[in-house]
Amino acid sequence: MSGDSKKIFQVSSWTDVLGGVATRHRRHMVRLGRLESRLFSDEISETPIDRPILIAGLARAGTTVLLEALESHPDTASHRYRDFPLILTPIFWNRFLDRVPRRSEPPRERAHRDGIEVTAESPEAFEEVLWMTFFPDLHEVPAEDVLDGETHHPDFEQFYRDHLRKLLWLRDGRRYLSKANYNLTRLEYLLRLFPDARIVLPVRDPVWHIASLMKQHRLFCAGAREEPRAVAHLQRVGHFEFGPDRRPITAGDPDEACRIARLWANGHELEGWARYWNHIYRFVADRLTANPELRQAALIVRCEDLWSAPGRTLARILDHCELSYTDAFVDNLAGRIRVPSYYRPDFSRSELEMISAHTSRTAARFGYADPLQAGADPPAGPQAALERRRVPLGLSPYWLR
């Protein structure tokens, strides 16, 4: 990306053109990906997929912070910004890039305007391109987007495994790491493919989470107005969480997904987001309750725990992912964690009542108190969310007992 650094989205002409070609000709890109697999079969056949680490959560739950933290571990390998647009042929594309002279560009704040600076080498969530290629209807509303342990798609599974091996070989990694928020509805399928997978599921206090979601959607809509190519770019990378083409995840409840979409379309943003938070995390809690293998593979990480006790929380995550570490490594990661200070919820009492009505029962399953129990006024800052927690760090929510 290049252009005016003040613009929210900076989609270069070559990214737009090449991304459009790759999207329109996905069948040809799959063929090229398979050719790539054959040409490098000796290299990738000897590359094991060992305990892949899968981060999945509703947007703005801290998934990027966790991705960047775990990607800094020397054993992990992930997609990077440089991998787009030819995601399906990572070896061909990266070897081409390595031979093309490129000017050095300083880190820039990403479009989310959340203080996270990125370069072409920063980790990013591009796995969705693979899923959309083989499951083209996943983002229709409503969609049959729950892929469970009974799902079978041999063509995808072979391509997906080869793709992961390519990234590990390219980046000299031992553990594949992904941030793919839409994988929330595919965890049981992924666990069938990789029984040793380690799953990290971030969750956030609904009051602060909903405020962040609403802010982000407004920002992406504004960005799309000033950069018309942004909408097509978001569609190509599988980012339907914000902006003019926002689409809810169906998560096994098409009636609720359609209801949420109608609320958004009719301008009822707060109610739509409150129902959506509940819709997604109720689904997550229900699946964890019903599936002991998934429960064993997954770790719930609350944003508030990461803010209040970063070192301890990061150590728990690294232990769960079975990544070795030193105290110095954890201290360095913990020093990067910052409580968001660039916005705050300003919900009225009646708006808090709406959030409570839609989210309180599910929020309690993750150890959060009803926002109305914190007092009549909206929380004054992130610390208020920390003080509302019911379950101390390290204890399980009741649905895991």
C-alpha positions in Angstrom: 0.0 0.0 0.0 1.1 3.5 -0.7 -0.3 7.0 -1.0 -1.4 9.7 1.4 -0.5 8.6 4.9 -3.4 10.6 6.4 -5.9 8.4 4.6 -7.5 5.6 6.5 -7.1 3.1 3.7 -4.2 3.2 1.3 -4.8 0.8 -1.5 -2.2 1.1 -4.2 -3.1 0.7 -7.9 -1.0 -2.5 -8.3 -2.6 -4.1 -5.2 -6.0 -3.3 -6.5 -5.3 -4.6 -10.0 -3.4 -7.7 -9.0 -5.8 -8.4 -6.2 -8.7 -8.2 -8.6 -7.1 -10.6 -11.1 -6.3 -13.1 -8.3 -9.9 -13.0 -7.0 -11.6 -13.3 -10.5 -9.4 -16.2 -11.4 -9.3 -18.2 -8.2 -9.5 -21.5 -10.1 -6.4 -20.7 -12.0 -4.7 -19.6 -8.7 -5.6 -22.9 -7.2 -4.0 -24.7 -10.1 -0.9 -22.6 -9.7 -0.9 -23.4 -6.0 -1.0 -27.1 -6.7 1.8 -26.7 -9.3 3.8 -24.9 -6.7 3.2 -27.8 -4.2 4.4 -30.3 -6.8 7.5 -28.3 -7.7 8.5 -28.0 -4.0 7.2 -31.3 -2.9 10.6 -32.5 -1.6 10.9 -29.4 0.6 7.4 -29.2 2.0 6.9 -33.0 2.4 9.5 -33.0 5.1 7.9 -30.0 6.9 5.6 -31.2 9.7 2.5 -29.3 10.9 3.1 -29.5 14.6 0.5 -28.2 17.0 -0.7 -25.2 14.9 -1.7 -22.2 17.0 -5.1 -20.7 16.1 -6.3 -17.3 17.4 -10.0 -16.6 16.8 -12.3 -14.1 18.3 -14.8 -11.3 17.5 -12.9 -8.4 16.0 -11.6 -5.8 18.5 -11.1 -8.5 21.2 -7.3 -8.3 21.1 -6.6 -10.8 18.4 -4.0 -8.6 16.7 -2.1 -8.0 20.0 -2.0 -11.7 20.6 -0.9 -12.4 17.0 2.0 -10.0 17.2 3.0 -11.3 20.6 3.1 -15.0 19.6 4.6 -14.2 16.1 7.6 -12.7 17.9 8.4 -16.2 19.2 11.2 -17.7 17.1 9.3 -21.0 16.6 6.2 -19.5 14.9 5.4 -18.6 11.3 2.4 -16.7 10.1 1.0 -14.9 7.1 2.5 -11.4 6.6 1.2 -8.2 4.9 3.6 -8.9 2.0 1.8 -12.2 1.2 -1.2 -10.4 -0.4 -2.5 -10.5 -3.1 -1.1 -13.9 -4.3 -1.9 -15.7 -1.1 -2.5 -19.1 -2.8 1.0 -19.2 -4.2 3.2 -18.1 -1.3 6.5 -19.5 -2.6 6.2 -18.1 -6.1 5.1 -14.7 -4.8 7.7 -14.4 -2.0 10.5 -15.4 -4.3 9.4 -12.8 -6.8 9.3 -10.1 -4.1 12.7 -11.1 -2.9 14.1 -10.3 -6.3 12.3 -7.0 -6.9 14.1 -3.9 -5.6 11.9 -2.3 -2.9 12.3 1.0 -1.1 12.4 0.9 2.6 9.2 2.2 4.2 8.9 3.2 7.9 6.2 1.5 10.0 2.8 3.0 9.6 -0.3 2.9 11.8 -2.8 0.4 10.4 -6.2 1.4 9.1 -7.8 0.7 12.5 -6.1 3.7 14.0 -5.5 1.9 17.2 -1.8 2.7 17.6 -0.6 -0.6 16.1 2.1 0.1 13.5 2.9 -2.3 10.7 5.3 -3.0 7.9 5.2 -5.4 5.0 6.8 -8.0 7.3 4.2 -7.7 10.0 1.9 -10.7 10.7 -1.6 -10.4 9.3 -4.9 -12.4 8.9 -5.0 -13.6 5.3 -6.0 -17.2 5.9 -9.6 -16.3 5.1 -8.6 -16.1 1.4 -8.1 -19.9 1.4 -11.5 -20.6 3.0 -13.4 -18.3 0.6 -11.7 -20.0 -2.3 -13.0 -23.5 -1.4 -16.1 -22.5 0.6 -17.4 -19.5 -1.5 -20.7 -19.1 0.3 -19.3 -18.7 3.9 -20.0 -15.0 4.0 -23.5 -14.9 2.6 -26.2 -13.9 5.1 -27.4 -16.2 6.3 -24.8 -18.9 5.6 -24.1 -22.5 6.6 -20.9 -21.4 8.1 -20.5 -23.8 11.0 -18.0 -26.4 9.9 -17.8 -29.2 12.6 -16.0 -32.4 13.1 -18.2 -34.1 10.5 -17.2 -31.7 7.7 -15.2 -33.2 4.9 -13.6 -31.4 1.9 -10.6 -33.4 0.7 -9.5 -30.8 -2.0 -9.5 -28.0 0.6 -7.8 -30.1 3.2 -4.9 -31.2 1.0 -4.4 -27.6 -0.3 -4.6 -26.2 3.2 -2.1 -28.6 4.7 0.3 -27.9 1.8 -0.2 -24.2 2.2 0.7 -24.3 5.9 3.8 -26.4 5.1 4.9 -23.8 2.5 4.7 -21.0 5.0 6.6 -23.0 7.6 9.3 -23.8 5.1 9.5 -20.3 3.7 9.8 -18.7 7.2 11.9 -21.4 8.8 9.2 -21.9 11.4 8.2 -24.9 13.5 4.7 -23.9 14.5 2.1 -22.4 12.2 0.3 -19.4 13.8 -2.9 -17.8 12.5 -5.3 -15.1 13.4 -8.5 -15.9 11.7 -11.6 -14.5 13.4 -14.0 -16.4 11.2 -12.5 -19.7 12.4 -14.7 -19.3 15.5 -17.3 -21.4 13.6 -14.8 -23.9 12.3 -12.9 -24.9 15.4 -14.2 -28.4 15.5 -13.4 -29.0 11.8 -9.9 -27.6 12.4 -9.5 -29.8 15.5 -10.4 -32.9 13.3 -7.7 -31.8 10.8 -5.1 -31.0 13.5 -6.0 -32.9 16.8 -2.9 -31.3 18.5 -3.9 -27.7 17.6 -3.7 -25.1 20.4 -6.5 -22.6 20.3 -6.6 -19.1 21.8 -10.0 -17.4 22.1 -9.9 -13.8 23.3 -13.0 -12.2 24.8 -13.7 -8.7 26.0 -16.1 -6.9 28.4 -19.2 -6.3 26.3 -19.5 -2.6 27.1 -16.0 -1.7 26.0 -16.1 -4.3 23.2 -19.3 -2.9 21.7 -17.9 0.7 22.0 -14.8 -0.4 20.1 -16.8 -2.2 17.4 -19.1 0.8 16.8 -16.1 3.2 16.6 -14.3 0.9 14.1 -17.3 0.5 11.8 -17.7 4.3 11.6 -14.0 4.6 10.8 -14.1 2.0 8.1 -17.2 3.6 6.5 -15.4 7.0 6.5 -12.3 5.3 5.0 -14.3 3.7 2.2 -15.8 7.0 1.3 -12.4 8.6 0.7 -10.8 5.5 -0.9 -13.4 3.8 -3.2 -11.0 0.8 -3.8 -11.1 -0.1 -0.1 -14.4 -2.0 -0.2 -13.2 -4.4 -3.0 -9.9 -4.8 -1.1 -11.8 -5.8 2.1 -13.9 -8.2 0.2 -10.9 -9.8 -1.4 -9.1 -10.4 1.9 -12.3 -11.7 3.6 -12.8 -8.7 6.0 -16.6 -8.3 6.3 -16.5 -7.2 10.0 -16.7 -3.4 9.3 -17.5 -0.9 6.6 -20.1 -0.7 3.8 -20.2 -4.4 3.2 -20.5 -5.5 6.9 -21.9 -9.0 7.3 -22.7 -10.9 10.5 -21.4 -14.4 11.1 -24.4 -16.8 11.0 -23.0 -19.1 13.7 -25.7 -21.7 13.4 -28.6 -19.3 14.0 -29.8 -17.8 10.6 -32.7 -16.0 12.2 -30.6 -14.1 14.6 -28.0 -13.3 11.9 -30.7 -11.9 9.7 -32.2 -9.9 12.6 -28.8 -8.4 13.4 -28.3 -7.5 9.7 -31.7 -5.8 9.6 -30.9 -3.8 12.8 -27.7 -2.5 11.3 -29.4 -1.7 8.0 -32.0 0.3 9.8 -29.5 2.3 11.8 -30.0 0.5 15.1 -26.2 0.1 15.6 -26.1 -0.4 19.4 -28.8 -3.1 19.5 -27.3 -4.8 16.5 -23.8 -4.9 18.0 -25.1 -6.0 21.5 -27.1 -8.8 19.9 -24.1 -9.7 17.8 -21.7 -9.9 20.8 -24.1 -12.2 22.5 -24.7 -14.2 19.4 -21.0 -15.0 18.8 -19.9 -15.6 22.4 -23.0 -17.6 23.3 -22.1 -19.9 20.3 -18.5 -20.1 21.5 -19.5 -20.9 25.1 -22.1 -23.5 23.9 -19.5 -25.3 21.7 -16.9 -25.4 24.5 -19.5 -26.8 26.9 -20.6 -29.5 24.5 -17.2 -30.6 23.2 -14.6 -31.8 25.8 -11.8 -32.1 23.2 -12.4 -28.5 22.0 -12.5 -27.3 25.6 -9.1 -29.0 26.3 -7.5 -27.5 23.2 -8.8 -24.0 23.8 -7.8 -21.2 26.2 -10.1 -18.2 26.9 -8.2 -15.0 27.3 -9.9 -11.9 28.6 -8.6 -8.6 27.4 -8.9 -7.2 30.9 -6.6 -9.9 32.2 -4.1 -9.0 29.6 -4.2 -5.4 30.6 -4.1 -5.9 34.4 -1.6 -8.7 34.5 0.2 -8.9 31.2 3.2 -11.0 32.2 1.1 -13.6 34.0 -1.5 -13.7 31.2 1.1 -14.0 28.5 2.9 -16.8 30.4 -0.4 -18.7 30.6 -0.9 -18.3 26.8 2.6 -19.4 26.0 2.2 -22.4 28.4 -1.1 -23.3 26.7 0.5 -23.0 23.2 3.4 -25.2 24.4 6.0 -22.5 23.4 9.1 -22.3 25.5 10.1 -18.9 26.9 12.3 -17.1 29.3 11.3 -14.5 31.9 13.1 -11.9 29.8 11.0 -12.8 26.7 7.7 -12.5 28.7 8.8 -9.2 30.3 9.6 -7.8 26.8 6.1 -8.8 25.5 4.4 -7.5 28.6 6.1 -4.1 28.2 4.3 -3.7 24.9 0.8 -4.2 26.3 -1.1 -0.9 26.6 -4.6 -0.3 27.9 -6.5 1.6 25.1 -6.7 5.2 26.0 -7.7 6.7 22.6 -11.5 6.4 23.2 -14.0 5.6 26.0 -17.6 4.4 26.0 -20.1 7.2 26.6 -23.2 5.1 26.8 -26.3 6.5 28.5 -28.1 4.6 31.3 -30.7 3.4 28.8 -28.0 2.2 26.4 -26.3 0.3 29.2 -29.7 -1.3 30.0 -29.9 -2.4 26.3 -26.4 -3.9 26.4 -27.2 -5.6 29.7 -30.5 -7.0 28.4 -28.8 -8.7 25.4 -25.4 -9.7 26.8 -25.5 -10.2 30.6 -26.2 -13.9 30.7 -23.5 -14.8 28.1 -21.1 -12.3 29.7 -21.5 -14.0 33.0 -20.3 -17.3 31.4 -17.0 -15.6 30.8 -16.8 -14.1 34.3 -18.1 -10.6 33.6 -20.6 -8.8 35.8 -23.7 -7.2 34.5 -22.7 -3.6 33.5 -25.6 -2.2 35.5 -24.2 -3.7 38.7 -21.2 -1.4 38.3 -23.4 1.6 39.0 -25.7 3.9 37.2 -23.0 5.7 35.3 -21.1 4.4 32.3 -17.6 3.1 33.1 -15.0 5.9 33.3 -12.2 3.9 31.7 -10.7 0.5 31.2 -9.9 0.1 34.9 -13.7 0.1 35.6 -14.0 -2.9 33.4 -11.2 -4.6 35.3 -12.9 -3.9 38.6 -16.2 -5.4 37.4 -14.8 -8.9 36.8 -16.3 -11.7 38.9 -13.9 -14.5 38.3 -10.3 -14.0 39.4 -7.5 -14.5 36.9 -6.7 -18.2 36.4 -10.1 -19.6 37.5 -12.5 -21.0 34.9 -15.9 -19.5 34.1 -18.8 -21.6 35.5 -19.5 -23.4 32.2 -16.1 -25.0 32.3 -16.6 -26.5 35.8 
